[in-house]
Structures are given as structure tokens and as C-alpha cells.
Amino acid sequence: MYHDSAGGNWIEQNEDGKITKYRYNELNELVEARDKKYFYDVNGNLVEKETREGTIKYNYTTDNRLKGVYYPDGSLVEYEYDALRRKASRHQGEKRPEKADGQSALRRNNPVPV
């Protein structure tokens, strides 16, 4: 059973006696649900999700397209786009230690077709 706010956002879910409460910020962005917390940038992009397992970080291009997802275990998924701004490729791998110039390298384990 779900209860929603006047704005249509879920505020509580009762699933077989297990209650999940949802909290939103003034922009109607979900900021908390059960044991997860969500953080956004000024453009409304989800940039971090805190979970029991750790923090998942999201990185975006200058035109707000998802560029990378970095998981607590060190694994990551990176996306590339073509000239028409369509998703062209998706790469899974793990983050290597940062280079001297501050940039981290991606070891691409399995390129995955989009």
C-alpha cells in the first residue's frame, strides 16, 4: 500500500508490514528512502547515492548526459556519446589509482554494446 502527497510523491510504502518512508527536497527530488540518501547537482542530476554498501557516485558531461557511475567496490561503468549526442558505447571496468596529473585511468574489462 502506498500513500502519496498532494503533489503525487510517494511518502510512505507499507509492504507486508515493512514501512518505507520517502523524503523530498523543495525541488521534488527524492532525498531519502529507507536506508538510502540521494544528492543532486544544481542541474538536477543525481550525483551521489549513499547506501549500506557505500556511496555510488555519478558523473555527467557538460550537457548533462551520464558519463560514469562509480561503485563502492571500485568498479565503474562509463558511457560515451556520438556527435548526435546518442549513447554510443558503455564500458565496464575498475578504477585504477590516479595518475600524477590527477586523472584516473579506466581499465576496461568488458566493453558492452549499447
Helices and strands as residue ranges (DSSP letters): E 2-4, E 10-15, E 18-24, E 30-33, E 36-40, E 46-51, E 54-60, E 66-70, E 75-81, E 87-98, E 104-112
